[in-house]
Amino acid sequence: DSGFSRLFTADSRDTLKQIMKEERFGKEEGGEFRAFTDEELDSLLGLFEQKQTGVPSRAKYRLRFDMETRYQAVNRETGVLEEFSVKDLQERDAEQVFTLYANEMSGRIALAKKGIKSESDFESLISQAKDFALNEGVGKARQKNRKRIEKEEEVARTIYNMILGRRPPNSGDPNAAYMKISRLVQDFNFIRLMNQVGFAQFAELGNAVQVGGVRGLIRVVPEFGAMIKRAKNGELTDPVLRDIEAFYGTGAERMTNQMIHRIDQLETNSPYGRGILDGAQRGVDRAKRITADISGMAPITLGLERGTSRVVMQTLADMAFSNKSLSLKRMRSLGLGDDEAKLVFKYFKKHAKLEDSYLFKTKKLRQINLEEWGKTAEGAQARDILGIAVARWTRRAVQQNDVGNLSLFMTKEYGKLLVQFRTFMVVSHAKQLLHNLKINDMRGYQAMMYSSLTAGLAYTAQQQIQMIGLSEREKRKRREERLSPLEIAKATFARSSYAAFVPGAVDTVYGFYSPDPVFSYRSSGLDSNLITGNPTYQALFGAAGLQNAIPAITRAGLNPDIQMTKGRARSLATILPFSNAIGIQNAIKIATEDLPEKSRPN
C-alpha cells in the first residue's frame, strides 16, 4: 500500500496527473533519473483514456492476469538481475483483500453521505480551502495562514486516508526495513507484556453500568446467557443483539476483522513475502492473536461491547416508551437533537416490541425489528441516526479509538513507539474525563465511581492470582506491599478510565525526587513513569532489559563466585514472550523458588 496505490483509486485525469507528479514518475536518461514533464504525463495518461464511471476501483471486478508470468529486470539500487512475477505484485490473501475492501468501501460510503463522493471531490475541497486561506489577510497574517494551511492539509489527508483504510501520508514506506523492524519491536512488546491486560478491561464495566444504571444492567442479564451460548453454536439467540450485530456491527469485530490483533489495521503484510522480516512478522502476528485471547482482552472487550450496546438500546427504548430523558448535553453528544430524537422514538414505538419485566415496572425490550425500519426512506434515516447514537455511547463506555482521537505525530512510526500502550490514557483524557466534566450530569459522576470500583476489584483479584506459586513469606510481603487499603485505593484510581494523565504525570515528576513511584499498578507491569514506562525503553534499559540481562547471564555462567538470584531470574524472564501470562508467570515463580536470594554466597 505505497503512495502509488492512489493511482488505482483516483477517478479523475487531473487527480491522476497530480499523483504522478507527487510520486515523481519519470525515466532514466544518460544514467540519471528525470521526472516526467507535464506534456509527457499527459501523453502517458492518454494511453489509458476511458469513460469515467465514478465507481472506485475497489467496487469493480479485479483485472484478470496470468499469475505465472515472470519477468527479469535489473534492480536500479543494487545492480543485480532479479526475477519477479505478476503473482508478486498481487495481494492474494482473501482475508486481507476483503479487509482492505471493507475498510475502503465503508469509508467511501460514509464520505459520500457527507458529499465527498470521489477523490476529485476531496482534492477540490482541499484546493478551495488552500485558495481561501492563502488569499486571506495581508503581510504576516497571510504568511501565518500559509504555514497553518500546510498543517491542516496534512491533518485532512491523514483523516481521509484512515477513513478509507489507507496508510497516512508521510508515515513512511511500510515495506522499508526500518518500518518492518519497528513493527516487530512493537509486536514483541505486545506478546511479552500484554498477557494480563484483560484485568484492566474490567474498569470499563463501570462505564457500562452508568449507561442504564444497576437496574438497567439487571434487566439485560438474561441476554448475557444468550451471548455465552454464542460461543457454543455460533448463533445469537437474542433478537436485539442479532439486530445490533447485523445492522451496526457492534461486537462483530473479531469475526469481520481478523487482523484485530495488529497494532494498526493499516499495517497489512502479505503472507507471501519472502524476506526474513516478513517471516518473523507472520509468526509474531499469530503470537499476538494468542496474547489477545489468553489475556482476556479480546473476549472481555467483545462481551462488554455487546452487553453495553444492549443496555444502550434498552435505555433508548425506555426514553421512547416511558418519556424518560437524558441531559440535553448528553443527548447532543449522541447526535440526538430534538428532531432526530423524535424521529428515532417514532420508529421505536412503531416497530419495537416490549415485554413485562419480572423485577421492575418498566418494560423490557424484546425486539427492535430494524429491518422493518428500512422499508421507508424516513425509517432508514431513523435507523442510521439510531446506529450513530448506539455506536457513540458504546464506543465511549467501552473505549475505542476513533479517527482523529490521536495527535498527528502518533500516526507516524516514531510516534507509535513513543506512545505504545499509552493510547488508552491519551484518548481517555478527552473521551472520558473531559467529556463527562463538560456534560456535568449524574451519569458522568456515576461512571467515574463505578469505573473506579470495578478497577479496584479487578486489581485485587489479579494480585491474588499472581501470588500463586510464591512462598508464604513472599505472600505476606506482597500483601503488605500491594494489598494494603492505601495501595488498593491508589490502584483503584490509577486503573479507572478517568485517571488519564494523572498517574503518569505524577510519577514522572516524582521520579526526580524518589525511585519509588506513587502509582505502579499497570496490568502490563510497566512503570507509570512516562519515560521509563515505555515498553521499548524498558526492553533496552530496564531491570530486565538487554543492557542488564546480558551481563547478568554471562556473569552467572562464567564467574563461579556469582550466582543467579531468584529476583534476577524472575526479572530476566519478563523479556520472554508470554512470560507474564497467568499460569506461565506462576510456573516461573515455582521454578525459581529454590534459587538463592543473594548473588554472592556467604
LOLO-78340 format. One record per residue (C-alpha): residue in three letters; y, x, z. Coordinates in steps of 0.2 Angstrom, whole numbers, plus 5000, padded with zeros to 4 digits. Layout:
<atoms>
Ala; Y; X; Z .
...
</atoms>
This chain:
<atoms>
Asp; 5000; 5000; 5000 .
Ser; 5013; 5013; 4994 .
Gly; 5030; 5009; 4988 .
Phe; 5023; 5007; 4971 .
Ser; 5014; 4991; 4977 .
Arg; 5031; 4982; 4975 .
Leu; 5029; 4983; 4956 .
Phe; 5014; 4971; 4957 .
Thr; 5023; 4958; 4967 .
Ala; 5040; 4958; 4958 .
Asp; 5043; 4944; 4945 .
Ser; 5060; 4950; 4938 .
Arg; 5063; 4963; 4925 .
Asp; 5079; 4968; 4934 .
Thr; 5069; 4970; 4951 .
Leu; 5055; 4980; 4942 .
Lys; 5068; 4992; 4935 .
Gln; 5077; 4994; 4952 .
Ile; 5060; 4998; 4960 .
Met; 5055; 5011; 4947 .
Lys; 5072; 5019; 4949 .
Glu; 5070; 5020; 4968 .
Glu; 5052; 5026; 4967 .
Arg; 5058; 5039; 4954 .
Phe; 5046; 5036; 4939 .
Gly; 5048; 5050; 4927 .
Lys; 5039; 5063; 4917 .
Glu; 5037; 5082; 4916 .
Glu; 5047; 5092; 4903 .
Gly; 5046; 5111; 4902 .
Gly; 5036; 5111; 4918 .
Glu; 5049; 5102; 4928 .
Phe; 5049; 5084; 4933 .
Arg; 5063; 5072; 4927 .
Ala; 5066; 5054; 4932 .
Phe; 5067; 5041; 4918 .
Thr; 5084; 5036; 4911 .
Asp; 5089; 5018; 4911 .
Glu; 5085; 5017; 4892 .
Glu; 5068; 5024; 4895 .
Leu; 5065; 5012; 4909 .
Asp; 5070; 4998; 4898 .
Ser; 5058; 5004; 4884 .
Leu; 5044; 5006; 4896 .
Leu; 5046; 4988; 4903 .
Gly; 5047; 4981; 4885 .
Leu; 5029; 4986; 4884 .
Phe; 5025; 4973; 4897 .
Glu; 5036; 4959; 4892 .
Gln; 5028; 4942; 4896 .
Lys; 5033; 4925; 4900 .
Gln; 5039; 4924; 4919 .
Thr; 5029; 4911; 4928 .
Gly; 5037; 4913; 4945 .
Val; 5020; 4915; 4953 .
Pro; 5017; 4930; 4964 .
Ser; 5003; 4942; 4959 .
Arg; 4993; 4938; 4975 .
Ala; 4992; 4920; 4969 .
Lys; 4985; 4925; 4952 .
Tyr; 4967; 4929; 4947 .
Arg; 4963; 4948; 4948 .
Leu; 4963; 4958; 4932 .
Arg; 4945; 4962; 4926 .
Phe; 4942; 4981; 4925 .
Asp; 4927; 4991; 4921 .
Met; 4924; 4998; 4938 .
Glu; 4913; 5013; 4932 .
Thr; 4926; 5020; 4920 .
Arg; 4930; 5038; 4926 .
Tyr; 4944; 5050; 4921 .
Gln; 4948; 5068; 4924 .
Ala; 4966; 5075; 4927 .
Val; 4974; 5090; 4934 .
Asn; 4982; 5087; 4952 .
Arg; 5000; 5092; 4950 .
Glu; 5001; 5098; 4968 .
Thr; 4985; 5109; 4968 .
Gly; 4982; 5113; 4950 .
Val; 4964; 5108; 4952 .
Leu; 4955; 5097; 4939 .
Glu; 4949; 5081; 4948 .
Glu; 4939; 5066; 4943 .
Phe; 4943; 5048; 4948 .
Ser; 4938; 5031; 4943 .
Val; 4945; 5014; 4942 .
Lys; 4935; 5010; 4957 .
Asp; 4945; 5022; 4967 .
Leu; 4961; 5013; 4963 .
Gln; 4954; 4996; 4968 .
Glu; 4953; 4988; 4986 .
Arg; 4935; 4981; 4985 .
Asp; 4933; 4976; 5004 .
Ala; 4933; 4957; 5004 .
Glu; 4939; 4956; 5022 .
Gln; 4954; 4967; 5018 .
Val; 4958; 4959; 5002 .
Phe; 4958; 4942; 5010 .
Thr; 4968; 4948; 5025 .
Leu; 4981; 4955; 5013 .
Tyr; 4981; 4939; 5003 .
Ala; 4983; 4928; 5018 .
Asn; 4997; 4938; 5025 .
Glu; 5007; 4939; 5009 .
Met; 5005; 4921; 5004 .
Ser; 5008; 4913; 5021 .
Gly; 5024; 4924; 5022 .
Arg; 5029; 4919; 5004 .
Ile; 5026; 4900; 5008 .
Ala; 5037; 4902; 5024 .
Leu; 5051; 4911; 5015 .
Ala; 5050; 4898; 5000 .
Lys; 5054; 4884; 5013 .
Lys; 5069; 4894; 5018 .
Gly; 5075; 4896; 5000 .
Ile; 5068; 4913; 4996 .
Lys; 5055; 4909; 4983 .
Ser; 5054; 4927; 4974 .
Glu; 5058; 4945; 4975 .
Ser; 5073; 4941; 4964 .
Asp; 5080; 4928; 4976 .
Phe; 5078; 4941; 4990 .
Glu; 5086; 4955; 4980 .
Ser; 5100; 4943; 4975 .
Leu; 5104; 4939; 4993 .
Ile; 5104; 4957; 4998 .
Ser; 5116; 4961; 4984 .
Gln; 5128; 4946; 4989 .
Ala; 5128; 4952; 5007 .
Lys; 5132; 4970; 5002 .
Asp; 5146; 4965; 4990 .
Phe; 5154; 4954; 5003 .
Ala; 5153; 4967; 5016 .
Leu; 5159; 4981; 5006 .
Asn; 5174; 4971; 4999 .
Glu; 5180; 4965; 5017 .
Gly; 5193; 4974; 5026 .
Val; 5203; 4990; 5021 .
Gly; 5203; 5008; 5026 .
Lys; 5192; 5012; 5041 .
Ala; 5186; 4994; 5043 .
Arg; 5179; 4995; 5025 .
Gln; 5171; 5012; 5029 .
Lys; 5163; 5004; 5045 .
Asn; 5156; 4990; 5035 .
Arg; 5148; 5002; 5023 .
Lys; 5139; 5010; 5037 .
Arg; 5134; 4994; 5045 .
Ile; 5128; 4986; 5029 .
Glu; 5116; 5000; 5026 .
Lys; 5108; 4997; 5043 .
Glu; 5107; 4979; 5041 .
Glu; 5099; 4981; 5024 .
Glu; 5085; 4991; 5032 .
Val; 5083; 4978; 5045 .
Ala; 5082; 4964; 5032 .
Arg; 5070; 4974; 5021 .
Thr; 5059; 4978; 5036 .
Ile; 5058; 4960; 5042 .
Tyr; 5055; 4954; 5024 .
Asn; 5041; 4966; 5021 .
Met; 5032; 4962; 5038 .
Ile; 5033; 4944; 5034 .
Leu; 5024; 4947; 5018 .
Gly; 5011; 4959; 5026 .
Arg; 5018; 4975; 5019 .
Arg; 5022; 4991; 5027 .
Pro; 5041; 4993; 5032 .
Pro; 5052; 5003; 5021 .
Asn; 5055; 5021; 5027 .
Ser; 5039; 5020; 5038 .
Gly; 5031; 5035; 5029 .
Asp; 5016; 5036; 5017 .
Pro; 5001; 5028; 5025 .
Asn; 4990; 5040; 5016 .
Ala; 4998; 5056; 5021 .
Ala; 4988; 5067; 5033 .
Tyr; 5001; 5066; 5047 .
Met; 5001; 5047; 5047 .
Lys; 4982; 5046; 5047 .
Ile; 4982; 5059; 5062 .
Ser; 4995; 5048; 5071 .
Arg; 4985; 5033; 5069 .
Leu; 4969; 5042; 5075 .
Val; 4978; 5048; 5091 .
Gln; 4984; 5030; 5095 .
Asp; 4967; 5023; 5092 .
Phe; 4959; 5036; 5103 .
Asn; 4971; 5032; 5117 .
Phe; 4966; 5014; 5115 .
Ile; 4947; 5016; 5116 .
Arg; 4949; 5028; 5131 .
Leu; 4962; 5019; 5142 .
Met; 4962; 5000; 5137 .
Asn; 4945; 4996; 5143 .
Gln; 4951; 4986; 5159 .
Val; 4966; 4978; 5151 .
Gly; 4959; 4961; 5152 .
Phe; 4964; 4961; 5171 .
Ala; 4982; 4962; 5165 .
Gln; 4980; 4947; 5154 .
Phe; 4977; 4936; 5169 .
Ala; 4996; 4937; 5173 .
Glu; 4999; 4926; 5158 .
Leu; 4988; 4912; 5166 .
Gly; 5003; 4909; 5177 .
Asn; 5014; 4906; 5162 .
Ala; 5001; 4894; 5155 .
Val; 5001; 4884; 5172 .
Gln; 5020; 4881; 5171 .
Val; 5019; 4873; 5154 .
Gly; 5011; 4857; 5161 .
Gly; 5010; 4861; 5180 .
Val; 4994; 4862; 5190 .
Arg; 4992; 4843; 5186 .
Gly; 4993; 4846; 5168 .
Leu; 4980; 4860; 5169 .
Ile; 4968; 4850; 5179 .
Arg; 4969; 4836; 5166 .
Val; 4963; 4848; 5152 .
Val; 4949; 4857; 5162 .
Pro; 4935; 4847; 5154 .
Glu; 4941; 4853; 5137 .
Phe; 4938; 4871; 5143 .
Gly; 4920; 4867; 5143 .
Ala; 4921; 4862; 5125 .
Met; 4929; 4879; 5122 .
Ile; 4915; 4888; 5131 .
Lys; 4902; 4878; 5121 .
Arg; 4911; 4885; 5105 .
Ala; 4903; 4902; 5110 .
Lys; 4886; 4894; 5109 .
Asn; 4886; 4885; 5092 .
Gly; 4902; 4889; 5084 .
Glu; 4910; 4872; 5085 .
Leu; 4924; 4865; 5094 .
Thr; 4920; 4848; 5101 .
Asp; 4937; 4843; 5107 .
Pro; 4946; 4834; 5093 .
Val; 4963; 4840; 5100 .
Leu; 4958; 4858; 5099 .
Arg; 4950; 4856; 5082 .
Asp; 4966; 4849; 5075 .
Ile; 4976; 4863; 5083 .
Glu; 4965; 4877; 5076 .
Ala; 4963; 4868; 5059 .
Phe; 4982; 4865; 5056 .
Tyr; 4991; 4878; 5066 .
Gly; 4978; 4892; 5068 .
Thr; 4981; 4895; 5086 .
Gly; 4966; 4903; 5094 .
Ala; 4958; 4907; 5077 .
Glu; 4965; 4925; 5075 .
Arg; 4948; 4933; 5079 .
Met; 4940; 4923; 5065 .
Thr; 4953; 4924; 5052 .
Asn; 4960; 4942; 5056 .
Gln; 4945; 4953; 5059 .
Met; 4957; 4968; 5060 .
Ile; 4965; 4961; 5076 .
His; 4958; 4977; 5085 .
Arg; 4970; 4988; 5075 .
Ile; 4987; 4994; 5082 .
Asp; 4996; 4987; 5067 .
Gln; 4989; 4975; 5054 .
Leu; 4998; 4984; 5040 .
Glu; 4988; 5000; 5043 .
Thr; 4973; 4995; 5032 .
Asn; 4962; 5009; 5027 .
Ser; 4950; 5007; 5013 .
Pro; 4932; 5009; 5019 .
Tyr; 4928; 5019; 5003 .
Gly; 4940; 5034; 5007 .
Arg; 4930; 5050; 5006 .
Gly; 4941; 5061; 5017 .
Ile; 4936; 5067; 5035 .
Leu; 4951; 5057; 5042 .
Asp; 4945; 5041; 5033 .
Gly; 4928; 5043; 5040 .
Ala; 4935; 5046; 5058 .
Gln; 4946; 5031; 5056 .
Arg; 4932; 5019; 5051 .
Gly; 4922; 5025; 5067 .
Val; 4937; 5023; 5078 .
Asp; 4940; 5005; 5071 .
Arg; 4923; 5000; 5076 .
Ala; 4925; 5008; 5094 .
Lys; 4942; 4998; 5096 .
Arg; 4933; 4982; 5092 .
Ile; 4921; 4986; 5107 .
Thr; 4935; 4990; 5118 .
Ala; 4944; 4974; 5114 .
Asp; 4928; 4965; 5119 .
Ile; 4922; 4974; 5134 .
Ser; 4939; 4975; 5142 .
Gly; 4941; 4956; 5141 .
Met; 4957; 4957; 5131 .
Ala; 4951; 4948; 5116 .
Pro; 4941; 4934; 5124 .
Ile; 4953; 4931; 5138 .
Thr; 4968; 4930; 5126 .
Leu; 4958; 4918; 5115 .
Gly; 4954; 4907; 5129 .
Leu; 4972; 4907; 5136 .
Glu; 4979; 4903; 5119 .
Arg; 4968; 4889; 5116 .
Gly; 4970; 4882; 5134 .
Thr; 4989; 4884; 5133 .
Ser; 4991; 4876; 5116 .
Arg; 4980; 4861; 5123 .
Val; 4992; 4860; 5138 .
Val; 5007; 4861; 5127 .
Met; 5001; 4847; 5116 .
Gln; 4997; 4836; 5132 .
Thr; 5014; 4839; 5138 .
Leu; 5022; 4834; 5122 .
Ala; 5011; 4818; 5122 .
Asp; 5017; 4814; 5139 .
Met; 5035; 4815; 5133 .
Ala; 5031; 4804; 5119 .
Phe; 5022; 4790; 5128 .
Ser; 5030; 4791; 5146 .
Asn; 5048; 4796; 5142 .
Lys; 5046; 4812; 5152 .
Ser; 5058; 4826; 5147 .
Leu; 5061; 4845; 5147 .
Ser; 5078; 4853; 5150 .
Leu; 5089; 4852; 5134 .
Lys; 5089; 4871; 5133 .
Arg; 5070; 4872; 5133 .
Met; 5069; 4858; 5120 .
Arg; 5081; 4868; 5109 .
Ser; 5071; 4884; 5111 .
Leu; 5056; 4875; 5104 .
Gly; 5065; 4869; 5089 .
Leu; 5066; 4851; 5095 .
Gly; 5084; 4844; 5093 .
Asp; 5087; 4826; 5096 .
Asp; 5082; 4821; 5078 .
Glu; 5067; 4832; 5077 .
Ala; 5060; 4826; 5094 .
Lys; 5062; 4808; 5089 .
Leu; 5053; 4811; 5073 .
Val; 5038; 4820; 5082 .
Phe; 5037; 4807; 5096 .
Lys; 5037; 4793; 5082 .
Tyr; 5021; 4800; 5074 .
Phe; 5013; 4804; 5091 .
Lys; 5015; 4786; 5095 .
Lys; 5009; 4781; 5078 .
His; 4993; 4791; 5076 .
Ala; 4988; 4799; 5093 .
Lys; 4975; 4792; 5104 .
Leu; 4975; 4792; 5123 .
Glu; 4963; 4788; 5137 .
Asp; 4964; 4785; 5155 .
Ser; 4964; 4800; 5167 .
Tyr; 4952; 4800; 5181 .
Leu; 4964; 4808; 5193 .
Phe; 4981; 4803; 5188 .
Lys; 4991; 4788; 5181 .
Thr; 4997; 4797; 5166 .
Lys; 4986; 4795; 5150 .
Lys; 4975; 4809; 5144 .
Leu; 4977; 4815; 5125 .
Arg; 4961; 4812; 5116 .
Gln; 4966; 4814; 5098 .
Ile; 4981; 4819; 5088 .
Asn; 4975; 4814; 5071 .
Leu; 4986; 4827; 5062 .
Glu; 4978; 4823; 5045 .
Glu; 4985; 4806; 5046 .
Trp; 5002; 4813; 5049 .
Gly; 5002; 4822; 5032 .
Lys; 5000; 4806; 5022 .
Thr; 5018; 4804; 5020 .
Ala; 5032; 4816; 5017 .
Glu; 5041; 4812; 5034 .
Gly; 5024; 4813; 5043 .
Ala; 5021; 4830; 5035 .
Gln; 5038; 4836; 5041 .
Ala; 5035; 4830; 5059 .
Arg; 5018; 4839; 5059 .
Asp; 5027; 4855; 5054 .
Ile; 5040; 4853; 5067 .
Leu; 5026; 4850; 5080 .
Gly; 5017; 4866; 5074 .
Ile; 5033; 4876; 5077 .
Ala; 5035; 4869; 5094 .
Val; 5017; 4872; 5099 .
Ala; 5017; 4890; 5092 .
Arg; 5033; 4895; 5100 .
Trp; 5028; 4888; 5118 .
Thr; 5011; 4895; 5116 .
Arg; 5016; 4912; 5110 .
Arg; 5029; 4914; 5123 .
Ala; 5017; 4909; 5138 .
Val; 5003; 4920; 5131 .
Gln; 5015; 4933; 5124 .
Gln; 5013; 4938; 5107 .
Asn; 5025; 4949; 5097 .
Asp; 5034; 4941; 5083 .
Val; 5043; 4949; 5068 .
Gly; 5059; 4955; 5074 .
Asn; 5054; 4957; 5093 .
Leu; 5054; 4976; 5092 .
Ser; 5068; 4988; 5088 .
Leu; 5069; 4996; 5071 .
Phe; 5063; 5013; 5076 .
Met; 5047; 5006; 5083 .
Thr; 5041; 5001; 5066 .
Lys; 5041; 5020; 5062 .
Glu; 5026; 5031; 5067 .
Tyr; 5035; 5041; 5080 .
Gly; 5041; 5025; 5087 .
Lys; 5024; 5018; 5089 .
Leu; 5018; 5034; 5098 .
Leu; 5033; 5033; 5110 .
Val; 5030; 5015; 5115 .
Gln; 5012; 5014; 5114 .
Phe; 5005; 5002; 5127 .
Arg; 5023; 4998; 5131 .
Thr; 5027; 4984; 5118 .
Phe; 5022; 4971; 5131 .
Met; 5035; 4977; 5143 .
Val; 5049; 4979; 5129 .
Val; 5046; 4961; 5122 .
Ser; 5044; 4953; 5139 .
His; 5061; 4958; 5145 .
Ala; 5069; 4946; 5132 .
Lys; 5055; 4934; 5129 .
Gln; 5050; 4931; 5147 .
Leu; 5064; 4937; 5159 .
Leu; 5080; 4935; 5150 .
His; 5074; 4919; 5141 .
Asn; 5069; 4910; 5157 .
Leu; 5085; 4916; 5166 .
Lys; 5095; 4909; 5152 .
Ile; 5087; 4892; 5152 .
Asn; 5088; 4892; 5171 .
Asp; 5076; 4877; 5174 .
Met; 5062; 4874; 5187 .
Arg; 5049; 4878; 5174 .
Gly; 5056; 4895; 5172 .
Tyr; 5055; 4899; 5190 .
Gln; 5038; 4892; 5192 .
Ala; 5032; 4903; 5178 .
Met; 5038; 4918; 5187 .
Met; 5029; 4913; 5203 .
Tyr; 5013; 4908; 5195 .
Ser; 5013; 4924; 5184 .
Ser; 5015; 4935; 5200 .
Leu; 5002; 4925; 5209 .
Thr; 4988; 4927; 5196 .
Ala; 4993; 4945; 5193 .
Gly; 4991; 4949; 5211 .
Leu; 4974; 4940; 5212 .
Ala; 4968; 4950; 5196 .
Tyr; 4974; 4966; 5204 .
Thr; 4964; 4963; 5220 .
Ala; 4948; 4959; 5210 .
Gln; 4950; 4974; 5199 .
Gln; 4952; 4986; 5214 .
Gln; 4936; 4978; 5222 .
Ile; 4926; 4981; 5207 .
Gln; 4932; 4999; 5204 .
Met; 4926; 5003; 5222 .
Ile; 4908; 5000; 5217 .
Gly; 4899; 5017; 5217 .
Leu; 4911; 5025; 5230 .
Ser; 4905; 5031; 5247 .
Glu; 4910; 5021; 5262 .
Arg; 4923; 5034; 5267 .
Glu; 4931; 5033; 5250 .
Lys; 4931; 5014; 5250 .
Arg; 4940; 5014; 5267 .
Lys; 4953; 5026; 5260 .
Arg; 4955; 5016; 5244 .
Arg; 4958; 5000; 5254 .
Glu; 4971; 5008; 5264 .
Glu; 4980; 5016; 5249 .
Arg; 4978; 5002; 5236 .
Leu; 4974; 4985; 5246 .
Ser; 4987; 4985; 5260 .
Pro; 4998; 4970; 5260 .
Leu; 5013; 4981; 5253 .
Glu; 5003; 4988; 5239 .
Ile; 4996; 4971; 5234 .
Ala; 5014; 4964; 5234 .
Lys; 5021; 4978; 5223 .
Ala; 5006; 4977; 5211 .
Thr; 5009; 4958; 5211 .
Phe; 5027; 4961; 5205 .
Ala; 5023; 4976; 5193 .
Arg; 5010; 4966; 5184 .
Ser; 5019; 4950; 5182 .
Ser; 5026; 4945; 5165 .
Tyr; 5043; 4946; 5172 .
Ala; 5044; 4964; 5179 .
Ala; 5049; 4970; 5161 .
Phe; 5058; 4987; 5163 .
Val; 5060; 4987; 5182 .
Pro; 5044; 4997; 5187 .
Gly; 5046; 5010; 5173 .
Ala; 5064; 5012; 5176 .
Val; 5062; 5014; 5195 .
Asp; 5048; 5027; 5194 .
Thr; 5056; 5037; 5180 .
Val; 5072; 5039; 5191 .
Tyr; 5062; 5041; 5207 .
Gly; 5051; 5054; 5199 .
Phe; 5066; 5066; 5200 .
Tyr; 5065; 5064; 5219 .
Ser; 5047; 5062; 5223 .
Pro; 5030; 5065; 5214 .
Asp; 5023; 5049; 5222 .
Pro; 5028; 5034; 5212 .
Val; 5034; 5017; 5219 .
Phe; 5024; 5007; 5206 .
Ser; 5007; 5014; 5200 .
Tyr; 4997; 4999; 5195 .
Arg; 4995; 4999; 5177 .
Ser; 4977; 4992; 5171 .
Ser; 4976; 5007; 5160 .
Gly; 4978; 5019; 5174 .
Leu; 4993; 5027; 5166 .
Asp; 5009; 5031; 5176 .
Ser; 5023; 5018; 5176 .
Asn; 5035; 5033; 5173 .
Leu; 5042; 5030; 5155 .
Ile; 5039; 5048; 5151 .
Thr; 5023; 5054; 5159 .
Gly; 5016; 5037; 5157 .
Asn; 5015; 5039; 5138 .
Pro; 4996; 5040; 5133 .
Thr; 4998; 5054; 5121 .
Tyr; 5009; 5064; 5133 .
Gln; 4995; 5061; 5147 .
Ala; 4981; 5066; 5135 .
Leu; 4990; 5083; 5132 .
Phe; 4999; 5087; 5148 .
Gly; 4992; 5075; 5161 .
Ala; 4980; 5080; 5175 .
Ala; 4965; 5076; 5163 .
Gly; 4975; 5082; 5148 .
Leu; 4969; 5096; 5136 .
Gln; 4982; 5108; 5144 .
Asn; 4972; 5107; 5161 .
Ala; 4955; 5101; 5155 .
Ile; 4950; 5117; 5145 .
Pro; 4954; 5129; 5159 .
Ala; 4946; 5119; 5172 .
Ile; 4929; 5118; 5162 .
Thr; 4929; 5136; 5157 .
Arg; 4933; 5142; 5175 .
Ala; 4919; 5132; 5182 .
Gly; 4907; 5138; 5169 .
Leu; 4911; 5156; 5169 .
Asn; 4918; 5160; 5186 .
Pro; 4904; 5159; 5199 .
Asp; 4917; 5158; 5213 .
Ile; 4925; 5142; 5206 .
Gln; 4916; 5125; 5207 .
Met; 4919; 5109; 5198 .
Thr; 4925; 5097; 5211 .
Lys; 4922; 5078; 5212 .
Gly; 4940; 5074; 5209 .
Arg; 4942; 5086; 5195 .
Ala; 4926; 5079; 5186 .
Arg; 4931; 5061; 5188 .
Ser; 4949; 5065; 5181 .
Leu; 4942; 5075; 5166 .
Ala; 4930; 5060; 5162 .
Thr; 4946; 5050; 5158 .
Ile; 4948; 5059; 5142 .
Leu; 4932; 5052; 5135 .
Pro; 4931; 5036; 5125 .
Phe; 4926; 5020; 5136 .
Ser; 4927; 5031; 5152 .
Asn; 4937; 5018; 5162 .
Ala; 4926; 5003; 5156 .
Ile; 4919; 4993; 5171 .
Gly; 4901; 4999; 5173 .
Ile; 4904; 5016; 5164 .
Gln; 4918; 5021; 5177 .
Asn; 4907; 5016; 5191 .
Ala; 4892; 5026; 5184 .
Ile; 4903; 5041; 5183 .
Lys; 4908; 5039; 5201 .
Ile; 4890; 5038; 5206 .
Ala; 4885; 5053; 5195 .
Thr; 4899; 5064; 5203 .
Glu; 4896; 5059; 5221 .
Asp; 4887; 5075; 5226 .
Leu; 4900; 5087; 5219 .
Pro; 4910; 5097; 5231 .
Glu; 4927; 5092; 5237 .
Lys; 4934; 5110; 5235 .
Ser; 4934; 5121; 5221 .
Arg; 4930; 5137; 5231 .
Pro; 4916; 5137; 5243 .
Asn; 4920; 5142; 5261 .
</atoms>
